[in-house]
Amino acid sequence: MSPKETLAMRIAVLTFDGFNELDSFIAASILNRLKAKGWKAEITSPTETVTSMNGVTVYRQQPLEFAAQADAVLIGSGIKSREIAADAELLSRIQLDPSRQLIGAQCSGTLVLARLGLVGDLPACTDLTTKPWVIEAGVQVLDAPFVAHGNVATAGGCLASQYLAAWIIARAAGLAEAEEAIRYVAPVGEKEAYVAQAMGAVSPFLPVAAAA
């Protein structure tokens, strides 16, 4: 996928009961900075409502099956990720295709991604709490906030959601659009530092065309 191939993007932000608000909402908000270009990131859940780890209940915008149709998919973390990763029936509803989709996972979402068979023996990122479980699943865990292998990326740490969003934007709309999206949400007086940090994290994993 390159910026020349598509600008409009439909993005599924997979959000389950017990979800971490920072994962789902930050990523969705940054991605929706491109809504004028036809982008739409939506909370995608297995049930009509899901309740966060801190008791915030939200209505889904799309059912779980929407993930199969989306151009990009992000899997957030939560306190029930181990249960989700062990639920074969639930996982069977998540149909992903890295040959045509950009796919990212954050923190314990990496465990779900591994159970879906989309990590394999490639090194991945996750949070420190989830690290032993991801290793148990046969995945080498990096001491890094972000890594991507082709169309599949993983991130570790709640605020690494900005890296996943920046990566998707850079891949599908170009580096300039990614920089502008991060610049918009960054704190006043620190915008260039935030842009440099985010782009420094994702740029090594961008195809030459996207990085240019």
N, C-alpha and C positions, 0 to 999 in steps of 0.2 A: 504494500500500500504506500502511495506517495501523495504529497499535496496536490499533484496534478491530476490524480485519479479521482479524488473526491474531496468535497468540502463539507457537504451535509452529512451529519452523522447521527445515528440513533444509538444511544448508549444505555445499557442496563447496569444499574448499580445494585448488585445483589445484596439484599438486606434482610437478615433473619431475626427472629426473636432473640433478645439479649444483645442486640447489635451495639457497636460503639458509634456514638453519634458523630465523632470526629471523622471517622472513616467515610461514612456514607454522605454526610452533608457537606463537608469541605470539598470532596472530590466533585460531587454533583454541582455545587455552586460554581466552582472554577470552570468546569466544562461548559456549563450553561452561559458563561460569558460570551460564547460564540453562537448564541441562539439566533442572532441576526443573520448568520450565515447558514442557518438551517440545522444547527445542532440542537439536540434534545437529550439530556441525561435524566433518567427517571428511576425512582426508587422501585425496585423489582423484587417481589417477595412471594413466598409460597402461600401466604394467607392474606386475607383482605386487610388486616391490620397487624402490625408487629410492634412490640414494646422493647425499648432500648434497655441497656444495662442499668440506666439511671431512672427508669420508669416513664420515659417519654413514648407515648403511643402515636403512631402515624399510620395513615392510610397508604397502601401501596398505589403506585401509578400504573404499574404493569404486573401481570402475573409472572410467575417464575419461568414459564415457557417462552416468554418474550426474549429471553437470553439467546435462544437459537436464531432469532431473526435479527438481533442487534448487530451493528457494525463493530461495536466494542463492548466489552464486559468487564466490570470491576467487581471483585469479591471482597467485601469488607470483613472485619473481624467482629468478635463478640464473645460473651461469656459461655455461649452454648455451641461454639464451633466444633468441639470434640464430639458432641452428640450429633451434630449435622454431618460431620465427616464419617460417622459410623452408621448413618441412616441410608442404606442402599436404595430404598424406595424414593427418598427425597433426592438423592444424587442422580437417580435415573431420569428425573425431570429436568436436569440441567444438561442441555446438549450444546457443546461448544466446539468450534472448529478453528483452530489456530492458523489454518491455511488461508482463511479469509477474514478472520476477526482479530482485533487487538484485544488481548486478554491480560488483565492485571489482578493481582491479589495482594492484600495487605495484612500483615501480622498473622493472626490465626486463620485468615482467609487463605494463606499459603498452604495450610494443612488440608483445607477443602480442595484446593487446586491439585494438591498431590494425590488425594484420594480419587480425583477425577482422571488421573493418569496423565496430567499435562505438565508435570515437572520432571518425572523420570529421574535420571541420575545427575541432572544438571544442578549446579549450586544455586541456592535461592536465599532470599532474605525473609526474615520474620522478626517478631518481637522476642524479648528474652524469656517471657513466660511460656510462649508456645515452642520455643527452640527445641526442648527435649522431645516433644511430641512429633515435630517435623523430622528430627533426626531418626526417631523410632520408625517413621514412615519410609526411611531409606533415602532421605534427602540430605545433601551436604549443605549446611547453613553458613552463610557468609557473615562476617562482622562488618556489615555495610548497610546503608539505608535503602539502596536501590540496585537492582540488576535486571537486565533484560536479555533474553535469548530469542532472537527473531521477533515474533509477534507475541511473546509471552513475557510478562514482567512481574517481579515481586518486590515488595517494599516492607521495611520493618520500622515500627514506631508510629504512633498515632499521627504525628504531623508529617509523616512521609506521604500522606495522601496527596499533598501538593505535587510530589514528584510523579506519582502515577498520572495525575491530571495533565501535568506539563508534558509528560512523555506521549500521551495519546494525542494531545494537541499538536506537538511537534511532528509526530509521525503522519498525522492526517491533514494538517493545515500549514505546517511549516514552523521553523524556529521563531520567526518574528511574532507570530500569533501566540505561541507559547510564552514568550517573554512578556508580551503585553498583558496576557491573562494573569500571570504571576505578579507583574508590576501593579496591576489594579488592586489586588487583594493584600499586597504587602503593606506593612506599617509605614506611615508617613515618616520621612527622614531616613528610612532604611531600605527604600525600594530597590535601589541598584544592588545593594548587598544581597537582598533576597533573590533577585533575579539571577545574579551571578552564582549563588549557591545552588539554586534549583537547576539551572542550566548546566552547571558543573557536574551535578549528579546524573543527569539523564543524557547529556550530549555524547559521552563515550559509547552509548548504546544505540545511537541513531544511525540509520543508513546514511550514506554520503549525501544523497539527494536531499533528505530531510534536514541534515545538519547544515547544509549550505543555505 
